[in-house]
Amino acid sequence: MGNGTLYWISIHLIAFYLHKKEQRTGDQMDIVSTVTAASHIANSQVVWSILCICLVVYVFWNSNKREERLLKNLETLTEAQGEQATAMQGISRSLTSLEGRMDRMEKHTYKNKEKDDE
């Protein structure tokens, strides 16, 4: 969407709003006057400034919520990584113990084999 498209959409929305307001209040304005008033409102720097400020506030508010979700996710992942590290340490100890047993078995087997060869 180009800037012109957004401009015309905003004019139509403002015109629709003004038309509905006229229906509620009972004032009768022709469509040309409504579109002209909408065009003046859409061209107003104040309206666009307010919309830009609202957009900035909205973006900051959503980015703050997003950052909170990311930090919560990071904490969860950190806890899971800590659990994995603990599990890996347990596996490492088990492998070290198993390696020690295998070394002792090899020494015992070779020692007995040498005795049998003599």
Secondary structure, 3 states (H helix, E strand, C coil): CCHHHHHHHHHHHHHHHHHHHHHHHCCCCCHHHHHHHHHHHHHCHHHHHHHHHHHHHHHHHHHHHHHHHHHHHHHHHHHHHHHHHHHHHHHHHHHHHHHHHHHHHHHHHHHHHHHHHC
